[in-house]
Amino acid sequence: MKVLFSADVVKAGRKVEEGLLNGMLITFNDHAPEDYLDYVLVIKNIVCDVTPLQKTMDYVLQINNQTWNITCWGEAAWQNLCELGHVTVVFDGAEKPIAYGSLHVNSHCSPSVNELIGPLTIMRKTNENRTD
């Protein structure tokens, strides 16, 4: 797999668990507005491939040791993630995004908060015979 985005989840806001109960997880870089910090996973050390995600490729989201296949994303999700560390991950397996900044994954069961501190990556699945 080729890593296209990486960051470190360093803190979970005190209301992140409420979002997870609704099947959503929000990330933001460590420069997020103070009002947001209770609701987001704070990420640092962002490294982002400038190439936007392509609809025809297979991608996975990995947070700490958990991996989900990405099913769809909104038009602004990649740019927001790369520039602000901001994305809303929705654990519903949808094939059409609910918002411009949402990224949907193939799970109807979201992780617990204590499983989310650690590395966060988005990777493109590659054909093993290729060198990309």
C-alpha positions in Angstrom: 0.0 0.0 0.0 1.1 3.5 -0.7 0.7 6.1 2.1 -0.9 9.3 0.9 -1.7 10.9 4.3 -0.2 10.4 7.7 -0.5 12.2 11.0 -0.4 11.4 14.7 -3.6 11.5 16.8 -2.4 13.1 20.0 -5.6 13.9 21.9 -9.3 13.1 21.9 -11.7 15.8 23.0 -14.0 15.1 25.8 -17.1 14.9 23.6 -15.5 12.7 20.8 -17.3 9.7 22.3 -20.7 11.3 21.7 -19.8 11.6 18.0 -18.7 8.0 17.9 -22.1 6.9 19.3 -23.6 8.6 16.2 -21.1 6.9 13.9 -19.0 10.0 13.3 -15.4 11.0 14.1 -14.0 14.5 13.4 -10.3 15.4 13.2 -8.6 18.7 13.2 -5.0 19.9 13.4 -3.6 21.3 16.6 -4.4 24.8 15.5 -8.2 24.1 15.6 -10.3 26.9 17.1 -10.7 26.5 20.8 -14.4 25.9 20.5 -13.8 22.7 18.4 -11.3 21.0 20.7 -13.9 19.1 22.8 -15.4 17.5 19.7 -12.3 16.4 17.7 -9.4 14.2 17.5 -6.4 16.5 17.5 -3.7 15.5 14.9 -0.1 16.7 14.5 2.8 15.9 12.2 0.7 16.0 9.1 2.3 14.7 5.8 0.0 14.8 2.8 0.5 13.7 -0.8 -0.7 16.7 -2.9 -2.4 14.4 -5.4 -6.1 14.3 -4.7 -7.9 11.0 -4.2 -9.2 9.4 -7.4 -12.7 7.8 -7.5 -11.3 4.8 -9.3 -8.8 3.8 -6.7 -9.2 1.7 -3.6 -8.2 3.5 -0.3 -8.1 2.5 3.3 -8.1 4.6 6.5 -6.1 3.3 9.4 -6.2 4.7 12.9 -3.8 3.1 15.4 -4.3 -0.6 14.6 -7.7 -0.5 13.1 -8.3 -0.4 9.3 -11.4 0.5 7.3 -12.0 0.5 3.5 -13.0 4.0 2.3 -16.3 3.9 0.4 -16.6 7.5 -0.7 -15.6 11.1 0.2 -16.9 14.6 -0.3 -15.3 17.0 -2.9 -13.6 19.1 -0.2 -12.5 16.2 2.1 -9.0 15.7 0.8 -8.1 19.4 0.6 -9.5 20.1 4.1 -7.6 17.1 5.5 -4.3 18.2 3.9 -4.7 21.9 4.8 -6.4 21.8 8.2 -6.2 18.2 9.3 -10.0 18.4 9.2 -12.3 15.6 8.1 -15.5 14.0 9.3 -15.2 10.2 9.2 -18.6 8.5 8.9 -18.8 4.8 9.8 -21.8 3.9 7.5 -20.3 2.4 4.3 -22.2 4.9 2.2 -21.5 5.2 -1.5 -22.5 8.9 -1.7 -21.0 11.5 0.8 -23.4 13.3 3.2 -21.2 16.5 3.1 -18.4 18.0 1.1 -15.9 17.3 3.9 -17.0 13.8 4.8 -15.1 10.6 4.3 -17.1 7.4 4.6 -15.8 4.0 5.6 -17.3 0.5 5.4 -18.2 -0.1 9.0 -21.4 0.3 10.9 -19.5 0.0 14.2 -17.2 2.9 15.2 -14.1 2.3 17.4 -13.9 3.3 21.1 -12.0 6.5 22.0 -9.2 4.7 23.7 -8.3 3.0 20.4 -7.8 6.2 18.5 -4.6 7.7 19.9 -1.7 6.9 17.7 -0.9 7.0 13.9 -3.5 7.9 11.4 -2.9 7.1 7.7 -4.8 7.0 4.4 -3.3 4.5 2.0 -4.0 3.5 -1.6 -4.1 -0.2 -2.2 -1.7 -1.1 -4.9 -1.2 -4.0 -7.2 1.7 -6.0 -5.8 3.3 -6.3 -9.3 3.5 -2.5 -9.6 6.2 -0.3 -8.1 4.0 2.6 -7.1 
